[in-house]
Amino acid sequence: MFARVLRDSGLPVGPAHALDAVRAVEAAGVRSRADVHAALRAVFVHKRDHIAVFDAAFDAFFRGRNLLDKMMELLSPVANEQKAAEKPRAGAARVSAALQPKQRADQAERVEIEIDASLTASASEVLRTKDFAQMSAAELAAARRALAALTFTHERTRQRRRVAAARGKFDPRRSMRAAMRTGGELIAPKLSARAVKPPPVVALCDISGSMADYSRVLLHFLHALGERRRVTTFLFGTRLTNVTRSLHRRDPDEALAACAAQVADWSGGTRIGPSLAAFNKLWSRRVLSGGPIVLLVTDGLERDGDPAILAHEADRLSRSCRSLIFLNPLLRYDGFEPRAAGIRALLPHVTAMRPIHSVESVADLVAVLG
């Protein structure tokens, strides 16, 4: 039963793992909860990304205690302790959905209900606008599949590096290397051509108080996009933080939790100009190679900064990348006008300005870039 819960939660667990788990528990014994946890974890966990889901499933599945412990708890005088609400752990939503009993179609009662659906929305429309934190396990899996499909499929750039090809220029190095295998008796000409790869993506996401929700939605898209191409992600509020390594984790919940733990100024103030200056000074030469597409996610509401500094840094950034896309959630309003000084400083140096407030807006962005 526990193996089935792990499999429904997304872990690669099969019948062979269940048999190995039984042997491991028999060898370790059931005297201690820690021994059972260590034995099962040694069998079912194969990657570091599976640890969070396994721990949540183990705590939820083996939460019950025997009757003696329950009676001792009821008879012992314990003061009422009010604890703060704990944040949901990574993978907790999938584990809770896996533990829920599934109703069979033949056992479900058929009830005819007449509903006026003229003012309702379909499930796909709700999924495209629903908050990721409020999704169930099935909805999260569907959203991940939708975000994984949002890739720049038609964007390709020619790299400086040359690779082996059927047609191209004569490559003397590869030809001599191939001739060494036959002792120089046969020299077959080898050809090479410039590699054609999708351009890398560099994302600069504003995580201030007015932008935290929109950046969180885009982080899910960047997490799915990082599985197919090189993606470098930076978060900035009052300071610049590189969260690329944290976002490379397999589990999306664990990746976003690692990003939130790494960033100290989440939902704080906004310093767009100094953050772009820090990026141009410390990171531009490291990550702006290969003609990347830079996504600047911010509302442009610079409070204390100098618009001249912001314009200078935006101009420097636009000259160092292939295209600079300004993603502004304020564009969702029909009567939007660029009145803020920060927006006016950025507009002359960006390639395009697009809205970014939902999954649908991300899909429109990918369609335009593709």
ZIMO-V700714 format. One line per field, one symbol per residue. ss: DSSP state (H for helix, E for strand, C for the rest). phi: phi as a letter, one per 30 degrees, with the letter a starting at -180 (. if undefined). burial: + if it has 24 or more other ideal C-beta (glycine too) atoms within 12 Angstrom, else -. A space follows every 10 residues. Layout:
BEGIN
ss=???
phi=???
burial=???
END
This chain:
BEGIN
ss=CHHHHHHHCC CCCCHHHHHH HHHHHHHHCC CCHHHHHHHH HHHHCCCHHH HHHHHHHHHH HCCCCCHHHH HHHHHCCCCC CCCCCCCCCC CHHHHHHHHC CCCCCCCCCC CCCCCCCCCC CCHHHHHHHC CHHHCCHHHH HHHHHHHHCC CCCCCCEEEE EEEEEEEEEE CHHHHHHHHH HHCCCCCCCC EEEEEEECCC EEEEEECECC CHHHHHHHHH HHHHHCCCCC EEEEEECCCE EECHHHHCCC CHHHHHHHHH HHCCCCCECC CHHHHHHHHH HHCHHHHCCC CCEEEEECCC CCCCCCHHHH HHHHHHHHHH CCEEEEECHH HHCCCCCCCC HHHHHHHCCC CEEECCCCHH HHHHHHHHHC
phi=.ddddddddj ddcbdddddd ddddddddic dbdddddddd ddcdccbddd dddddddddd dcddbddddd dddddddbdd cccddddddd iddddddddd dcddddcddc bdbcbdcdcc cdddddddcd dddcdddddd dddddddddd bddccbbdcd dcbdbdblcd cddddddddd dciidbccdc cbbddcbddd bccccdcddd bddddddddd dddddddcad bcbbcbbcbc bccddddddd dddddddddd ddcccdhcdb bddddddddd dcbdddccci idcccccadi dddcdcdddd dddddddddc bdaccccbdd ddddcdbdcd ddddddedcc dabbdbbadd dddddddddd
burial=-++-++++++ +-+---+--- +--++----- -----++-++ +-+++---++ ++++++++-+ +--------- ---------- --------++ +++++++++- ---------- ---------- ------+++- -++-+-+-++ +-++-+++-+ ++--+-+--- ---------- ---+------ ---------+ -------+++ ++++++++-+ ++++++++++ ++++++--++ ++++++++++ ++++-+++++ ++++++++++ -++-++--++ ++++++++++ --++--++-+ ++++++++++ ++--+-+-++ +-+++-++-+ ++++++++++ +--------+ -++-+++-++ ++++++++++ +++-++--+-
END
